[in-house]
Amino acid sequence: MNTLVVFYSRTGRTRKVAETIAAGLGADMEELREATDRIGLRGYLRSLFDALGRDPSRYDLVVVGTPVWVASVSAPVRAFLASNARRLPRVAFFVTEGGRGERSVFRQMAEIAASYPIATLALVQRDLDHGTTATGAIDSFVASLRKGTVTPSRSNDAVAS
């Protein structure tokens, strides 16, 4: 399966998860960068321009990752999804977060992308900092994508929900 992992990371946590997922899937990676001010209409248009990178329509699956910002999708990921909505094949989403908020963010991502994800993964900061729980959740997410099974999950849940 030809896969692209697209992500934005401000602190590096989301990047580490994206790298692990891409390695597990043998996927290409594209990091969305926040190099300039994104305030106002000019900033939004700049985000749209910056979001144009690899053509997602050339892939079978695009895995999109974002940190949760006050129960919202990060601006760079929002811009990527909006500018590529018509070109996205199947999608899967993952988020990194300090607490809760993933349901709202997954809903936002699906609405912006105009596509329901085949799988989702939410990783909580404390689990990412400690490693083992997050590693198991990431491995399960990657395995489900490789097999084509859907298992929305959260790193601090004992069983995928």
C-alpha positions as CSV (number, residue, x, y, z in Angstrom):
1,M,0.0,0.0,0.0
2,N,1.4,3.4,-1.1
3,T,1.1,5.6,2.1
4,L,1.9,9.2,2.9
5,V,2.2,10.4,6.5
6,V,1.5,14.2,6.8
7,F,1.8,15.9,10.1
8,Y,2.5,19.2,12.0
9,S,4.5,19.2,15.2
10,R,5.4,22.2,17.3
11,T,7.1,20.4,20.2
12,G,8.4,17.3,18.4
13,R,6.0,14.8,20.0
14,T,3.8,14.6,17.0
15,R,6.9,14.3,14.8
16,K,8.2,11.3,16.7
17,V,4.8,9.5,16.4
18,A,4.7,10.3,12.7
19,E,8.2,8.9,12.2
20,T,7.2,5.7,14.0
21,I,4.1,5.3,11.9
22,A,5.9,6.0,8.7
23,A,8.6,3.5,9.5
24,G,6.1,0.9,10.4
25,L,4.2,1.4,7.1
26,G,7.2,2.1,4.9
27,A,5.5,5.4,4.1
28,D,6.6,8.7,2.7
29,M,6.5,11.6,5.1
30,E,5.7,15.2,4.8
31,E,6.1,17.7,7.7
32,L,3.9,20.8,7.6
33,R,6.0,23.7,8.8
34,E,5.0,26.9,10.6
35,A,7.7,29.2,9.4
36,T,5.6,32.4,9.2
37,D,2.8,34.3,10.9
38,R,-0.6,32.7,10.3
39,I,-2.8,35.5,11.7
40,G,-5.7,36.8,9.6
41,L,-6.6,36.1,6.0
42,R,-3.0,36.5,4.8
43,G,-1.8,34.0,7.3
44,Y,-4.6,31.5,6.3
45,L,-3.7,31.9,2.6
46,R,0.0,31.4,3.4
47,S,-1.0,28.2,5.2
48,L,-2.9,27.0,2.1
49,F,0.1,27.7,-0.1
50,D,2.5,26.0,2.3
51,A,0.2,23.0,2.6
52,L,0.7,22.2,-1.1
53,G,3.5,19.6,-1.1
54,R,3.3,16.0,-2.2
55,D,0.2,15.2,-4.2
56,P,-2.0,13.0,-1.9
57,S,-4.0,11.7,-4.8
58,R,-0.9,9.6,-5.8
59,Y,-1.3,7.6,-2.6
60,D,-3.6,4.8,-1.5
61,L,-3.7,6.1,2.1
62,V,-2.9,9.4,3.8
63,V,-2.3,9.4,7.5
64,V,-2.7,12.8,9.0
65,G,-1.4,13.8,12.4
66,T,-1.8,16.9,14.5
67,P,-1.4,18.1,18.1
68,V,-4.7,19.1,19.8
69,W,-4.9,22.9,20.3
70,V,-7.7,23.7,22.7
71,A,-9.9,21.0,21.3
72,S,-9.1,22.1,17.7
73,V,-7.0,21.0,14.8
74,S,-3.7,22.8,14.4
75,A,-3.8,25.6,11.8
76,P,-1.2,23.9,9.4
77,V,-3.2,20.6,9.4
78,R,-6.5,22.5,8.9
79,A,-5.0,24.3,5.9
80,F,-3.6,21.0,4.5
81,L,-6.9,19.2,4.8
82,A,-8.9,22.1,3.3
83,S,-6.6,22.6,0.4
84,N,-6.4,18.8,-0.4
85,A,-9.9,17.6,0.5
86,R,-10.8,16.7,-3.1
87,R,-7.4,14.9,-3.7
88,L,-7.4,12.8,-0.6
89,P,-7.8,9.0,-0.9
90,R,-8.5,6.9,2.2
91,V,-7.4,8.7,5.3
92,A,-6.4,7.8,8.9
93,F,-5.9,10.4,11.6
94,F,-3.8,10.6,14.8
95,V,-3.5,13.2,17.4
96,T,-1.2,14.0,20.3
97,E,-2.8,15.8,23.3
98,G,-2.4,16.9,26.8
99,G,-5.7,15.5,28.0
100,R,-9.0,15.0,26.1
101,G,-10.3,16.6,22.9
102,E,-9.6,14.0,20.3
103,R,-13.3,13.3,19.4
104,S,-13.9,17.0,18.6
105,V,-10.6,17.1,16.6
106,F,-11.3,13.9,14.7
107,R,-14.8,15.2,13.8
108,Q,-13.2,18.5,12.6
109,M,-10.6,16.7,10.5
110,A,-13.2,14.5,8.9
111,E,-15.4,17.5,8.1
112,I,-12.6,19.5,6.6
113,A,-11.2,16.6,4.6
114,A,-14.7,15.5,3.6
115,S,-13.7,12.0,4.3
116,Y,-14.3,9.6,7.2
117,P,-11.0,8.1,8.6
118,I,-10.5,4.3,8.4
119,A,-8.7,4.5,11.7
120,T,-7.8,7.0,14.4
121,L,-5.3,7.1,17.2
122,A,-5.2,9.5,20.2
123,L,-2.0,9.7,22.2
124,V,-1.9,11.5,25.6
125,Q,1.2,13.5,26.5
126,R,1.9,11.6,29.7
127,D,1.9,8.3,27.8
128,L,4.2,9.7,25.1
129,D,6.6,10.9,27.8
130,H,6.6,7.4,29.4
131,G,6.7,5.4,26.2
132,T,5.4,1.9,26.7
133,T,1.6,2.6,26.5
134,A,2.1,4.9,23.5
135,T,4.4,2.4,21.8
136,G,1.8,-0.3,22.1
137,A,-1.0,2.0,20.8
138,I,1.1,3.1,17.8
139,D,2.0,-0.5,17.0
140,S,-1.7,-1.5,17.1
141,F,-2.6,1.4,14.9
142,V,0.1,0.6,12.3
143,A,-0.9,-3.1,12.4
144,S,-4.6,-2.2,11.8
145,L,-3.6,0.0,8.8
146,R,-1.4,-2.8,7.4
147,K,-4.2,-5.3,7.7
148,G,-6.9,-2.9,6.6
149,T,-8.8,-3.2,9.9
150,V,-10.2,-0.2,11.7
151,T,-9.4,0.3,15.4
152,P,-10.0,3.8,16.7
153,S,-7.9,3.9,19.9
154,R,-6.6,6.1,22.6
155,S,-3.2,5.5,24.3
156,N,-4.6,5.4,27.8
157,D,-7.5,3.0,27.0
158,A,-6.9,-0.6,27.9
159,V,-8.9,-1.8,24.9
160,A,-9.2,0.0,21.5
161,S,-12.6,1.7,21.4
